Amino acid sequence: MEITNAIAKARFASSQPQRVRLHKASPVQSELVCMEPGQTLDVASGKWVYYVIKGQACARTADGEADLSAGTFAEFAPNQKHTIVNTGEQRLICFAVECEA
């Protein structure tokens, strides 16, 4: 068994969103996505799911967009290009999991 305090690993940078790897073992990897207000993360490949721990965001795809807030879970189709934008005034922390498609 491996125990990790994910929130203790959160880190932020004003220059770009931070992706903090928590676990990687095929076929799954998990990470924290940590974003300052206004930052944007573009993802072009993989099968991703996100759980918003703290903050507010907007998830955008070619099909549209959806607002995300703490407690929200978002799942994207395999290799669906998407963008996560921190639309709130606070820092955003998401737990993200990539599963092999």
MARFIZA-775771 format. One record per residue: residue number from 1; residue in three letters; chain; x, y, z of N, C-alpha, C in turn. Coordinates in steps of 0.05 Angstrom, whole numbers, plus 5000, padded with zeros to 4 digits. Example, Ala and Ser with C-alpha at 12.3 -4.5 7.8 and 13.67 -1.06 7.14 Angstrom:
2
+-----+-----+---+------+------+------+------+------+------+------+------+------+
|   k |   r | c |  n.X |  n.Y |  n.Z | ca.X | ca.Y | ca.Z |  c.X |  c.Y |  c.Z |
+-----+-----+---+------+------+------+------+------+------+------+------+------+
|   1 | ALA | A | 5264 | 4886 | 5156 | 5246 | 4910 | 5156 | 5264 | 4934 | 5156 |
|   2 | SER | A | 5257 | 4955 | 5142 | 5273 | 4979 | 5143 | 5258 | 5001 | 5157 |
+-----+-----+---+------+------+------+------+------+------+------+------+------+
***
This chain:
101
+-----+-----+---+------+------+------+------+------+------+------+------+------+
|   k |   r | c |  n.X |  n.Y |  n.Z | ca.X | ca.Y | ca.Z |  c.X |  c.Y |  c.Z |
+-----+-----+---+------+------+------+------+------+------+------+------+------+
|   1 | MET | A | 5017 | 4977 | 5000 | 5000 | 5000 | 5000 | 5018 | 5025 | 5000 |
|   2 | GLU | A | 5009 | 5044 | 4984 | 5024 | 5070 | 4983 | 5004 | 5092 | 4990 |
|   3 | ILE | A | 5012 | 5109 | 5009 | 4996 | 5131 | 5019 | 5009 | 5157 | 5011 |
|   4 | THR | A | 4994 | 5176 | 4999 | 5005 | 5201 | 4991 | 4985 | 5223 | 5000 |
|   5 | ASN | A | 4996 | 5244 | 5012 | 4980 | 5268 | 5018 | 4981 | 5286 | 4993 |
|   6 | ALA | A | 4962 | 5283 | 4976 | 4963 | 5298 | 4950 | 4962 | 5328 | 4954 |
|   7 | ILE | A | 4946 | 5338 | 4972 | 4944 | 5367 | 4975 | 4970 | 5379 | 4984 |
|   8 | ALA | A | 4985 | 5364 | 5000 | 5012 | 5374 | 5009 | 5031 | 5377 | 4986 |
|   9 | LYS | A | 5026 | 5363 | 4963 | 5043 | 5365 | 4940 | 5035 | 5387 | 4920 |
|  10 | ALA | A | 5013 | 5401 | 4926 | 5004 | 5422 | 4907 | 5026 | 5443 | 4905 |
|  11 | ARG | A | 5030 | 5453 | 4881 | 5049 | 5475 | 4876 | 5038 | 5492 | 4854 |
|  12 | PHE | A | 5045 | 5517 | 4855 | 5035 | 5537 | 4836 | 5058 | 5553 | 4825 |
|  13 | ALA | A | 5054 | 5563 | 4801 | 5073 | 5582 | 4788 | 5057 | 5602 | 4772 |
|  14 | SER | A | 5066 | 5627 | 4772 | 5052 | 5647 | 4757 | 5056 | 5644 | 4727 |
|  15 | SER | A | 5077 | 5630 | 4719 | 5083 | 5628 | 4691 | 5066 | 5608 | 4676 |
|  16 | GLN | A | 5058 | 5586 | 4689 | 5042 | 5565 | 4675 | 5030 | 5546 | 4696 |
|  17 | PRO | A | 5009 | 5532 | 4687 | 4997 | 5512 | 4705 | 5017 | 5491 | 4713 |
|  18 | GLN | A | 5014 | 5480 | 4737 | 5032 | 5460 | 4746 | 5018 | 5433 | 4747 |
|  19 | ARG | A | 5031 | 5412 | 4736 | 5021 | 5385 | 4736 | 5039 | 5369 | 4753 |
|  20 | VAL | A | 5029 | 5360 | 4776 | 5045 | 5346 | 4796 | 5038 | 5316 | 4795 |
|  21 | ARG | A | 5056 | 5300 | 4786 | 5051 | 5271 | 4784 | 5049 | 5259 | 4811 |
|  22 | LEU | A | 5027 | 5244 | 4816 | 5023 | 5230 | 4841 | 5029 | 5200 | 4838 |
|  23 | HIS | A | 5022 | 5189 | 4815 | 5025 | 5160 | 4811 | 5026 | 5154 | 4781 |
|  24 | LYS | A | 5044 | 5136 | 4774 | 5044 | 5127 | 4746 | 5051 | 5097 | 4746 |
|  25 | ALA | A | 5031 | 5082 | 4737 | 5035 | 5054 | 4733 | 5014 | 5046 | 4711 |
|  26 | SER | A | 5024 | 5035 | 4689 | 5007 | 5028 | 4667 | 4984 | 5011 | 4678 |
|  27 | PRO | A | 4960 | 5016 | 4670 | 4950 | 5034 | 4650 | 4940 | 5061 | 4661 |
|  28 | VAL | A | 4947 | 5069 | 4685 | 4935 | 5093 | 4697 | 4957 | 5111 | 4708 |
|  29 | GLN | A | 4954 | 5137 | 4705 | 4971 | 5156 | 4718 | 4953 | 5177 | 4731 |
|  30 | SER | A | 4961 | 5188 | 4754 | 4946 | 5209 | 4767 | 4964 | 5232 | 4773 |
|  31 | GLU | A | 4952 | 5256 | 4774 | 4967 | 5280 | 4779 | 4948 | 5301 | 4791 |
|  32 | LEU | A | 4960 | 5321 | 4803 | 4946 | 5345 | 4810 | 4950 | 5366 | 4789 |
|  33 | VAL | A | 4930 | 5380 | 4781 | 4932 | 5403 | 4763 | 4927 | 5427 | 4781 |
|  34 | CYS | A | 4947 | 5444 | 4782 | 4947 | 5468 | 4800 | 4949 | 5493 | 4783 |
|  35 | MET | A | 4929 | 5510 | 4785 | 4928 | 5533 | 4767 | 4922 | 5559 | 4782 |
|  36 | GLU | A | 4936 | 5580 | 4776 | 4930 | 5606 | 4786 | 4906 | 5617 | 4770 |
|  37 | PRO | A | 4892 | 5637 | 4781 | 4870 | 5649 | 4767 | 4878 | 5658 | 4739 |
|  38 | GLY | A | 4861 | 5652 | 4719 | 4866 | 5660 | 4691 | 4883 | 5641 | 4675 |
|  39 | GLN | A | 4896 | 5622 | 4688 | 4913 | 5603 | 4673 | 4896 | 5583 | 4657 |
|  40 | THR | A | 4908 | 5573 | 4636 | 4895 | 5554 | 4618 | 4913 | 5530 | 4613 |
|  41 | LEU | A | 4901 | 5506 | 4613 | 4915 | 5481 | 4607 | 4901 | 5469 | 4582 |
|  42 | ASP | A | 4917 | 5464 | 4561 | 4908 | 5451 | 4537 | 4917 | 5422 | 4537 |
|  43 | VAL | A | 4899 | 5403 | 4532 | 4906 | 5375 | 4531 | 4896 | 5363 | 4505 |
|  44 | ALA | A | 4914 | 5350 | 4490 | 4908 | 5340 | 4464 | 4905 | 5310 | 4461 |
|  45 | SER | A | 4914 | 5295 | 4481 | 4913 | 5266 | 4478 | 4907 | 5252 | 4505 |
|  46 | GLY | A | 4901 | 5227 | 4503 | 4895 | 5211 | 4527 | 4866 | 5211 | 4534 |
|  47 | LYS | A | 4859 | 5194 | 4553 | 4831 | 5193 | 4564 | 4833 | 5204 | 4592 |
|  48 | TRP | A | 4823 | 5229 | 4596 | 4826 | 5243 | 4621 | 4800 | 5246 | 4636 |
|  49 | VAL | A | 4801 | 5244 | 4662 | 4779 | 5251 | 4680 | 4791 | 5270 | 4701 |
|  50 | TYR | A | 4775 | 5289 | 4710 | 4783 | 5309 | 4729 | 4763 | 5311 | 4752 |
|  51 | TYR | A | 4773 | 5315 | 4776 | 4756 | 5320 | 4799 | 4765 | 5346 | 4811 |
|  52 | VAL | A | 4748 | 5366 | 4812 | 4756 | 5392 | 4822 | 4755 | 5391 | 4853 |
|  53 | ILE | A | 4778 | 5395 | 4865 | 4781 | 5395 | 4894 | 4775 | 5423 | 4905 |
|  54 | LYS | A | 4786 | 5443 | 4892 | 4784 | 5471 | 4902 | 4783 | 5490 | 4878 |
|  55 | GLY | A | 4766 | 5510 | 4879 | 4765 | 5530 | 4858 | 4743 | 5527 | 4838 |
|  56 | GLN | A | 4745 | 5543 | 4817 | 4725 | 5543 | 4795 | 4740 | 5542 | 4769 |
|  57 | ALA | A | 4728 | 5528 | 4749 | 4740 | 5526 | 4723 | 4719 | 5524 | 4701 |
|  58 | CYS | A | 4728 | 5526 | 4677 | 4712 | 5521 | 4654 | 4726 | 5500 | 4637 |
|  59 | ALA | A | 4711 | 5479 | 4629 | 4722 | 5458 | 4612 | 4711 | 5463 | 4584 |
|  60 | ARG | A | 4729 | 5464 | 4564 | 4721 | 5470 | 4537 | 4730 | 5447 | 4518 |
|  61 | THR | A | 4712 | 5440 | 4500 | 4718 | 5421 | 4479 | 4705 | 5433 | 4453 |
|  62 | ALA | A | 4709 | 5419 | 4431 | 4697 | 5427 | 4406 | 4667 | 5426 | 4407 |
|  63 | ASP | A | 4656 | 5410 | 4426 | 4627 | 5407 | 4429 | 4614 | 5428 | 4447 |
|  64 | GLY | A | 4630 | 5443 | 4461 | 4619 | 5463 | 4479 | 4636 | 5467 | 4504 |
|  65 | GLU | A | 4623 | 5479 | 4525 | 4638 | 5483 | 4549 | 4619 | 5479 | 4573 |
|  66 | ALA | A | 4632 | 5474 | 4596 | 4617 | 5470 | 4621 | 4632 | 5482 | 4644 |
|  67 | ASP | A | 4617 | 5494 | 4663 | 4630 | 5505 | 4687 | 4634 | 5482 | 4707 |
|  68 | LEU | A | 4657 | 5483 | 4720 | 4664 | 5463 | 4740 | 4670 | 5478 | 4766 |
|  69 | SER | A | 4661 | 5466 | 4788 | 4667 | 5477 | 4815 | 4675 | 5454 | 4833 |
|  70 | ALA | A | 4683 | 5461 | 4857 | 4692 | 5441 | 4877 | 4671 | 5419 | 4879 |
|  71 | GLY | A | 4680 | 5394 | 4877 | 4662 | 5371 | 4878 | 4652 | 5361 | 4851 |
|  72 | THR | A | 4660 | 5375 | 4830 | 4651 | 5368 | 4803 | 4671 | 5348 | 4790 |
|  73 | PHE | A | 4660 | 5329 | 4776 | 4675 | 5308 | 4762 | 4670 | 5312 | 4732 |
|  74 | ALA | A | 4691 | 5313 | 4716 | 4689 | 5316 | 4687 | 4705 | 5294 | 4673 |
|  75 | GLU | A | 4692 | 5281 | 4653 | 4705 | 5259 | 4638 | 4706 | 5267 | 4609 |
|  76 | PHE | A | 4728 | 5262 | 4596 | 4731 | 5268 | 4568 | 4736 | 5242 | 4552 |
|  77 | ALA | A | 4725 | 5241 | 4528 | 4728 | 5218 | 4510 | 4758 | 5214 | 4504 |
|  78 | PRO | A | 4765 | 5190 | 4496 | 4793 | 5185 | 4489 | 4803 | 5204 | 4467 |
|  79 | ASN | A | 4826 | 5216 | 4472 | 4839 | 5235 | 4454 | 4822 | 5259 | 4446 |
|  80 | GLN | A | 4802 | 5266 | 4463 | 4786 | 5289 | 4458 | 4802 | 5314 | 4467 |
|  81 | LYS | A | 4808 | 5331 | 4449 | 4822 | 5356 | 4456 | 4805 | 5372 | 4474 |
|  82 | HIS | A | 4817 | 5382 | 4496 | 4802 | 5398 | 4515 | 4820 | 5419 | 4528 |
|  83 | THR | A | 4806 | 5438 | 4540 | 4820 | 5460 | 4554 | 4807 | 5464 | 4581 |
|  84 | ILE | A | 4823 | 5467 | 4601 | 4814 | 5473 | 4628 | 4823 | 5502 | 4634 |
|  85 | VAL | A | 4805 | 5520 | 4641 | 4812 | 5547 | 4647 | 4804 | 5554 | 4676 |
|  86 | ASN | A | 4822 | 5565 | 4692 | 4815 | 5573 | 4718 | 4800 | 5600 | 4716 |
|  87 | THR | A | 4774 | 5599 | 4719 | 4757 | 5623 | 4715 | 4751 | 5637 | 4742 |
|  88 | GLY | A | 4760 | 5625 | 4764 | 4754 | 5637 | 4790 | 4776 | 5657 | 4798 |
|  89 | GLU | A | 4771 | 5669 | 4821 | 4790 | 5688 | 4833 | 4810 | 5674 | 4852 |
|  90 | GLN | A | 4806 | 5648 | 4857 | 4823 | 5633 | 4875 | 4839 | 5613 | 4858 |
|  91 | ARG | A | 4858 | 5601 | 4871 | 4874 | 5579 | 4858 | 4855 | 5555 | 4853 |
|  92 | LEU | A | 4862 | 5540 | 4832 | 4847 | 5516 | 4825 | 4864 | 5492 | 4830 |
|  93 | ILE | A | 4853 | 5472 | 4842 | 4866 | 5446 | 4846 | 4847 | 5424 | 4836 |
|  94 | CYS | A | 4857 | 5409 | 4816 | 4841 | 5386 | 4806 | 4858 | 5361 | 4809 |
|  95 | PHE | A | 4844 | 5339 | 4816 | 4856 | 5313 | 4815 | 4850 | 5302 | 4787 |
|  96 | ALA | A | 4871 | 5295 | 4772 | 4867 | 5285 | 4745 | 4878 | 5257 | 4742 |
|  97 | VAL | A | 4863 | 5241 | 4727 | 4871 | 5213 | 4722 | 4870 | 5208 | 4692 |
|  98 | GLU | A | 4892 | 5197 | 4681 | 4893 | 5189 | 4653 | 4892 | 5159 | 4652 |
|  99 | CYS | A | 4873 | 5148 | 4637 | 4871 | 5119 | 4633 | 4877 | 5113 | 4605 |
| 100 | GLU | A | 4890 | 5091 | 4600 | 4895 | 5083 | 4572 | 4868 | 5079 | 4558 |
| 101 | ALA | A | 4866 | 5090 | 4535 | 4841 | 5089 | 4520 | 4838 | 5061 | 4507 |
+-----+-----+---+------+------+------+------+------+------+------+------+------+
***
